[in-house]
Amino acid sequence: MDGSAPIQSSSNTDLELDHSAPVQNTTGKAKSPEPQNPAENMLSGFKELHLGEGQISPDTVTTLTNPVGCAETPSVTEPQMEFDAQNTPRDPAIDGSRNSCSSEENGNDETNEWVFSKISLDTLPVEVLLLICEYLEASVIINSMSRVCHAFHDLFVNEVYWRMRLTKRWPKKYPPVDYDGIDWQELCMERERFHRVWSQSDEHMEHFTFNSCLFAAVDVVHLMQEGRFLATGSRDRYLTLLDLTKYDSSRPETKKEMQLHCINKAHNGWIWCMASLDNCLYTGSWDTKIKVWDLGQDFTPVTTYKCKSAVLDIHVEQNFLVATGFDKKVYFIDPRQGNIISTKRWHRQPVLCIAADDNYIISGSEDKTFCIYDRRAGIVFKRVGVENYPLDISYHSNQLWFGDKLGGLTLMDTTYGNFEVVQTYDVGHTNKLTGVIHTEGAIFTSSNDKTVKVLEPSLDPVPITTLDKHDNGVAGIAYQNGVLASAGCDICVGIWRPKNDWGWSA
């Protein structure tokens, strides 16, 4: 056909066109080139999404242009054109009015099905993949997704991703103090898991209380053996040992089965503090004694150490035990010798709390000071004064958190032995803060205001939730492997444990 001559047509006439010449109407004005086949447009778009080399072949165009079940249509290079009443060219592949398929929807559905069958996670752009991962738990990415292929492993093994993920969700500095060997994958997984569980504690945790064999306020609780056993000490001199795995919440009668031992007059004074190592439980009392109870020997006392005054706190490790006394002294005990090997007088008032690691022993006193004892040098190399005296401390990962008599929570930076106070925070307690435990995922605090709080483990921590299950003050808390226990002045013990799994699941 001569491209210079006008095209005489009616609305019902099909013509073959020469694509080398512009299409003209009866007025002589040049028409724009015909639109491309939609299949080619679709393929071009998906190539831009980096679907990968070798996934687009010449047969692909044929398949998309002529779906299964449809009659053969003109080729892409020589499409069948028609004109409407206004003399405007129309492409049957777009209009669909002359498509020989039984229905337009059938062809489109099969086309879309083919396209989406070629999309997979490993072919998506990295930006899209990371956006999808924001809706997945960190544990799923770490334990499942990163093991699919080398590309995913290389992407998620990079600590930058996990640091950005944490910062985007929780802008406050975390961890509040830097330390060597941070595992950002583990931090992110623990932070997200703690937040998910405790922000919806009614959904994920089951709470119950225990008060059998208790006749007075409970002063101390202690968890051991990965949260399976719970020991309690009360002012009636009773020492109670519970096996939490024996309780089935669907069978209330099994609560009594938890009680393994209930020892009357385990001490001749209030049982005030506890610690454990392997199968042995250490208890300190106002009767000036420290007793060692062996779970493997029917929970009988195997050793007793006698101090000069009431024992207020103890720390135990292999072949070493340190205790604090009401007489303002700190006692060093060697279990191999079976007696007190040294007594230290560092404070002017009773020593209320103690913590230690390989380098230091830290004691907090009613005289509003901390003494930092260098274990290698054998001397107290630093004293730190505080505004309010500490009642309990939690120390590891270059962080020392302590609660005071006014309900404040204070962070101390212990990096390189500096032991500098960072700040004291008001976390919402209205009475003295009796217990503090900090972990990678949360900070737990208890108070005489009848509450236990679960806080974000960052600078300026704010509550994730407040647990107000007690009718009186909470004297202390214990946490291990997902299980939380509280010592109540209302003559009961509060227990929170995961509903679905014992401890955290992978």
C-alpha atoms as one frame of an Amber mdcrd trajectory, in Angstrom:
protein
   0.000   0.000   0.000   1.220   3.471  -0.855   1.845   5.289   2.397   1.371
   8.690   0.720  -2.192   7.992  -0.329  -5.087   8.460   2.109  -6.713   5.366
   3.449 -10.352   4.940   2.575 -12.033   2.749   5.144 -15.205   2.182   7.034
 -15.703   1.036  10.610 -16.192  -2.559   9.460 -13.152  -2.882   7.190  -9.904
  -4.713   8.256  -6.729  -3.625   6.533  -3.135  -4.782   6.538  -0.705  -1.925
   7.050   2.853  -1.386   6.003   4.715  -0.470   9.239   7.439   1.225   7.286
   5.092   4.137   6.502   3.090   6.296   8.883  -0.630   5.652   9.162  -2.735
   8.481   7.763  -6.433   9.257   8.016  -8.688  10.747   5.346  -7.702  14.304
   6.231  -4.082  13.583   5.340  -2.741  14.046   8.923  -0.117  11.516  10.029
  -1.137   9.011  12.686   1.181   8.004  15.526   2.697   4.495  15.355   0.461
   1.736  16.624   0.797   0.722  20.292   3.083  -2.158  21.162   1.736  -5.550
  21.974   0.831  -5.648  25.732   2.799  -8.851  26.206   5.971  -7.070  25.139
   5.250  -4.203  27.536   4.751  -6.667  30.364   7.978  -8.483  29.634   9.887
  -5.215  29.469   8.566  -4.263  32.901   9.579  -7.532  34.446  13.042  -7.333
  32.935  13.423  -4.053  34.788  12.568  -5.937  38.007  15.695  -8.042  37.471
  14.001 -11.373  37.059  17.333 -12.732  35.921  19.080 -13.789  32.751  17.676
 -16.650  30.734  14.117 -16.381  32.046  12.823 -14.446  29.023  12.968 -16.302
  25.717  11.484 -15.670  22.254   8.868 -18.325  22.972   7.691 -16.233  25.909
   6.240 -13.549  23.640   4.356 -16.161  21.664   3.004 -17.729  24.840   1.782
 -14.415  26.274   0.403 -13.181  22.943  -1.383 -16.423  22.226  -2.419 -18.018
  25.550  -3.324 -21.669  25.803  -6.827 -22.372  24.620  -7.048 -19.394  22.245
  -7.065 -19.419  18.481  -3.959 -18.261  16.689  -3.716 -14.466  16.410  -1.627
 -12.362  14.023   2.073 -12.144  14.799   3.587  -9.319  16.788   5.377  -7.904
  13.734   2.241  -7.880  11.567  -0.706  -7.186  13.846  -4.240  -7.023  12.458
  -5.475  -3.436  12.694  -8.942  -1.923  12.360 -10.439   1.571  12.546 -13.449
   2.716  14.535 -16.121   5.212  13.454 -13.799   8.127  14.240 -11.151   6.589
  12.009  -8.919   5.795  15.053  -6.768   2.626  14.753  -7.631  -0.104  17.244
  -5.586  -3.169  18.148  -7.659  -6.316  18.734  -4.989  -7.548  21.178  -5.782
  -4.540  23.391  -9.479  -4.115  22.717 -10.242  -7.808  22.940 -13.471  -7.398
  21.028 -12.220  -9.551  18.146 -10.068 -11.895  20.224 -10.883 -15.453  19.215
 -10.628 -16.626  22.852 -13.848 -17.633  24.517 -13.383 -14.749  27.055 -10.923
 -11.941  27.684 -10.638 -12.901  31.340  -9.467 -16.408  30.474  -6.538 -15.084
  28.491  -5.570 -12.480  31.082  -5.745 -14.982  33.944  -3.473 -17.428  32.178
  -1.061 -14.642  31.284  -0.897 -13.427  34.893  -0.507 -16.990  36.115   2.525
 -17.468  33.900   4.053 -14.146  34.978   3.671 -14.726  38.702   4.902 -18.290
  38.413   8.256 -16.810  37.415   8.537 -14.613  40.560  10.306 -15.956  43.656
  12.041 -14.418  46.672  15.500 -14.943  45.242  14.590 -13.021  42.056  13.191
  -9.943  43.799  15.201  -6.726  44.089  16.991  -6.461  47.428  14.911  -3.423
  48.394  11.674  -5.368  47.947  13.042  -8.378  49.811  14.093  -6.254  52.808
  10.665  -4.636  52.878   9.051  -8.074  53.084  11.425  -9.058  55.884  10.177
  -6.178  58.034   6.989  -8.199  58.509   8.863 -11.351  59.590  10.201 -12.187
  63.040  13.969 -11.994  63.346  14.004 -15.620  64.489  12.336 -16.694  61.220
  14.920 -14.830  59.140  17.866 -16.157  61.170  16.786 -19.762  61.601  14.985
 -20.347  58.305  15.263 -17.726  55.591  19.025 -17.155  55.825  19.560 -20.881
  55.258  17.712 -21.017  51.938  20.662 -19.987  49.761  24.071 -18.347  49.864
  22.648 -15.022  48.680  20.250 -14.818  51.635  22.959 -15.919  54.047  25.336
 -13.222  52.818  22.603 -10.602  53.091  21.484 -11.417  56.631  24.849 -12.298
  58.135  25.800  -8.636  57.872  25.426  -6.867  61.233  24.497  -3.604  59.484
  21.079  -5.003  58.580  20.304  -5.970  62.178  21.505  -2.674  63.609  19.352
  -0.745  61.142  16.389  -2.992  61.899  16.729  -2.353  65.643  17.217   1.390
  65.225  14.221   1.742  62.935  11.890   0.097  65.459  13.471   1.384  68.675
  15.346   4.682  68.090  16.789   4.921  71.630  20.366   3.736  72.104  20.537
  -0.052  72.392  22.324  -1.647  74.036  22.587   1.288  76.446  26.317   0.595
  76.914  28.523  -0.905  74.212  30.569  -4.011  74.910  32.911  -6.300  73.007
  31.601  -9.200  70.993  28.038  -7.980  70.429  26.003 -10.515  68.452  23.535
  -8.247  66.669  21.504 -11.128  65.302  20.991 -12.501  68.799  20.223  -9.061
  70.231  17.599  -8.363  67.583  16.002 -11.772  67.993  15.818 -11.458  71.800
  14.581  -7.873  71.719  11.757  -8.661  69.312  10.820 -11.841  71.146  10.649
 -10.199  74.567   8.652  -7.294  73.206   6.169  -9.559  71.410   5.642 -11.787
  74.443   5.425  -9.151  77.176   3.483  -6.534  75.196   0.782  -9.201  74.859
   1.439 -11.104  78.070  -2.150 -12.322  78.434  -1.855 -14.032  75.063   1.623
 -15.523  75.392   2.128 -16.051  79.138   0.136 -17.915  81.757   0.077 -16.527
  85.280  -0.677 -18.426  88.456   0.103 -18.119  92.144   1.261 -20.514  94.825
   0.533 -20.123  98.540   0.403 -23.644  99.946   2.703 -24.144 102.919   3.182
 -20.376 103.216   2.148 -18.587 106.399   4.069 -15.311 106.197   5.421 -12.818
 103.682   7.757 -14.231 101.063  11.087 -12.361 101.011  12.993 -14.162  98.266
  12.437 -16.362  95.198  15.061 -18.096  93.076  14.840 -20.040  89.784  17.295
 -22.780  88.834  17.789 -25.598  86.328  16.628 -23.497  83.343  13.520 -22.282
  85.139  12.252 -25.699  86.101  12.697 -25.424  89.872  11.568 -22.502  92.006
  12.807 -22.029  95.564  11.070 -19.666  97.982  12.049 -18.346 101.403   9.583
 -16.716 103.754   9.498 -15.059 107.152   7.944 -18.145 108.732  11.384 -19.818
 108.233   9.976 -22.172 105.585  12.081 -23.188 102.595   9.929 -24.453  99.718
  11.027 -26.092  96.479   8.605 -26.305  93.522   8.819 -28.210  90.247   6.971
 -25.919  87.848   6.751 -28.554  85.106   4.304 -30.573  87.198   1.582 -27.942
  87.009  -1.026 -28.236  84.256  -3.211 -25.140  84.073  -6.081 -27.190  82.640
  -6.023 -29.329  85.796  -6.011 -27.040  88.860  -5.510 -29.992  91.198  -1.970
 -30.441  89.848  -0.860 -27.238  91.591  -0.234 -29.199  94.774   1.941 -31.637
  92.831   4.468 -28.853  92.194   5.580 -28.898  95.825   8.613 -31.157  96.124
   9.869 -30.025  99.535   8.566 -27.757 102.263  11.104 -27.556 105.081   9.973
 -26.005 108.342  12.642 -24.064 110.213  15.178 -24.415 107.434  16.788 -21.476
 109.242  16.251 -19.947 112.661  15.682 -16.538 111.094  14.127 -14.980 108.029
  15.420 -16.485 104.783  16.633 -13.336 103.042  18.727 -14.252  99.981  19.472
 -17.140  97.599  21.889 -18.199  94.860  22.591 -21.469  93.047  25.341 -23.370
  91.263  24.619 -26.595  89.415  22.408 -28.732  91.694  23.156 -26.784  94.859
  21.010 -24.024  96.351  22.604 -21.501  98.731  20.405 -19.718 101.276  21.342
 -16.804 103.547  19.384 -15.901 106.640  19.064 -13.485 109.558  20.279 -16.336
 111.766  23.804 -15.452 110.448  24.134 -18.736 108.522  24.567 -19.741 104.914
  23.322 -23.235 104.081  23.963 -25.320 100.985  21.132 -27.623  99.845  21.781
 -30.415  97.329  18.909 -31.308  94.987  20.633 -34.590  94.221  20.599 -35.642
  97.881  16.910 -35.226  98.616  17.358 -31.497  99.177  19.240 -31.862 102.434
  21.752 -29.305 103.801  25.247 -30.518 103.017  27.250 -27.539 104.307  26.737
 -24.625 106.680  28.825 -21.455 106.972  28.420 -19.130 109.950  28.970 -15.381
 109.676  29.055 -12.703 112.400  25.691 -11.135 111.557  22.596 -11.459 109.368
  23.402 -12.445 105.782  21.811  -9.962 103.360  23.070 -11.104  99.962  25.255
 -13.817  98.421  27.085 -14.468  95.164  28.356 -17.925  94.278  30.696 -19.278
  91.603  32.926 -22.305  91.230  35.138 -22.634  94.333  34.202 -19.190  95.634
  31.394 -17.663  97.657  30.996 -14.044  98.744  28.358 -12.808 101.207  27.370
  -9.437 102.657  26.390  -8.810 106.246  24.341  -6.490 108.389  27.578  -5.903
 110.321  28.943  -3.803 107.389  31.291  -6.603 106.298  31.865  -8.685 103.187
  32.763 -12.356 103.667  34.969 -14.380 101.305  34.413 -18.146 101.553  36.300
 -20.991  99.878  34.045 -24.093  99.685  37.114 -26.311  99.309  38.357 -25.253
 102.748  34.850 -25.190 104.198  35.219 -21.904 106.073  35.499 -18.128 105.789
  38.909 -17.212 104.424  38.661 -13.431 104.618  36.476 -10.636 105.994  36.435
  -7.143 104.443  35.189  -3.919 105.988  34.558  -1.526 103.139  31.414   0.293
 104.289  30.080   2.292 107.222  26.555   0.828 107.029  25.014  -2.615 106.306
  26.007  -4.061 102.935  22.746  -4.703 101.071  23.747  -6.178  97.705  26.649
  -7.868  95.934  27.644  -8.763  92.364  30.838 -10.062  90.761  32.568 -11.154
  87.582  36.102 -12.311  86.752  37.552  -8.840  87.340  35.565  -7.123  90.068
  33.422  -7.604  93.142  30.876  -4.803  93.555  29.116  -4.156  96.869  26.326
  -1.666  97.537  25.614  -0.316 100.990  23.148   1.684 103.014  25.909   4.306
 103.325  25.071   5.314  99.702  28.289   4.017  98.192  29.470   1.263  95.893
  32.880  -0.273  96.504  34.674  -1.767  93.496  37.142  -4.459  94.513  39.816
  -5.462  91.989  40.173  -9.225  92.276  43.582  -9.333  90.627  45.122  -6.505
  92.619  43.326  -7.489  95.818  42.297  -3.936  96.686  39.299  -1.610  96.519
  40.354   0.701  93.693  37.219   2.831  93.454  34.281   4.082  95.505  31.201
   5.513  93.817  28.747   7.662  95.732  25.062   7.671  94.801  22.140   9.861
  95.787  19.993   7.047  97.225  21.266   3.765  98.585  20.760   0.650  96.420
  18.506  -2.254  97.368  19.307  -4.632  94.500  21.740  -4.693  91.562  22.090
  -6.452  88.210  25.547  -6.524  86.633  26.861  -7.808  83.290  27.697  -6.622
  79.745  29.335  -3.382  80.976  26.060  -2.391  82.635  25.207  -2.137  86.317
  21.559  -1.381  87.043  20.342  -0.781  90.595  17.081   0.146  92.258  16.878
   2.533  95.192  14.626   3.196  98.156  12.682   5.928  96.318  11.771   3.709
  93.349  14.379   5.068  90.939  16.320   2.885  88.486  19.943   3.897  87.855
  22.350   2.815  85.104  26.099   2.738  85.675  28.594   2.332  82.815  31.298
  -0.127  83.914  33.361  -0.098  80.697  37.089  -0.502  81.418  36.366  -0.332
  85.138  35.096   3.261  84.994  31.867   2.625  86.922  30.356   5.981  86.033
  26.716   6.795  86.740  24.889   7.446  83.468  21.468   8.492  84.724  18.664
   7.704  87.153  15.312   6.992  85.517  11.762   7.273  86.770  10.115   4.116
  85.447   6.819   4.600  87.234   7.368   2.912  90.608   5.889   4.825  93.557
   7.686   2.972  96.353  11.124   1.466  96.907  12.469  -0.633  94.053  13.221
  -4.042  95.582  14.425  -6.090  92.617  16.092  -5.563  89.234  17.201  -8.030
  86.545  18.419  -6.902  83.139  18.638  -9.132  80.064  19.232  -8.571  76.353
  15.490  -8.403  75.728  14.069  -6.562  78.754  14.650  -5.168  82.234  12.498
  -6.577  85.048  11.852  -4.536  88.198   9.765  -5.077  91.327   8.582  -2.653
  93.954   6.721  -2.284  97.218   4.034  -0.502  95.188   2.634  -4.019  94.455
   3.829  -4.116  90.836   6.362  -5.798  88.595   7.398  -3.890  85.480   8.910
  -5.139  82.228  10.959  -2.347  80.624  12.660  -1.720  77.294  16.410  -2.514
  77.701  17.636   0.819  76.333  18.657   4.249  77.515  15.699   5.915  79.235
  13.756   2.635  79.562   9.975   2.799  79.386   7.556   0.042  80.456   6.495
  -2.612  77.984   3.920  -3.763  80.522   3.091  -3.522  84.221   2.099  -6.670
  86.107  -0.145  -5.850  89.049  -1.196  -9.273  90.297  -0.180  -8.822  93.953
  -2.302  -7.349  96.757   0.726  -6.140  98.692   4.353  -5.196  98.068   6.701
  -7.321  95.963   9.898  -8.121  97.883  11.901  -9.501  94.960  11.890 -11.244
  91.588  13.690 -14.030  89.732  13.941 -14.651  85.990  15.347 -17.555  84.001
  14.673 -19.071  80.575  11.419 -17.228  79.952  10.005 -17.845  83.442   9.390
 -14.963  85.866   8.679 -15.352  89.593   7.821 -12.745  92.223   7.977 -12.840
  96.030   4.836 -11.313  97.491   4.280  -9.740 100.880   0.684 -10.949 100.390
   1.877 -14.465 101.377   2.044 -15.881  97.874   4.405 -16.388  94.966   3.520
 -15.115  91.495   4.659 -17.127  88.466   4.573 -16.264  84.756   5.638 -18.858
  82.204   5.205 -19.263  78.403   1.939 -20.865  77.376   3.107 -22.856  74.368
   6.724 -23.777  75.011   8.820 -24.344  78.108  11.220 -21.439  77.847  11.870
 -19.768  74.519  11.396 -21.629  71.274  13.908 -21.296  68.456
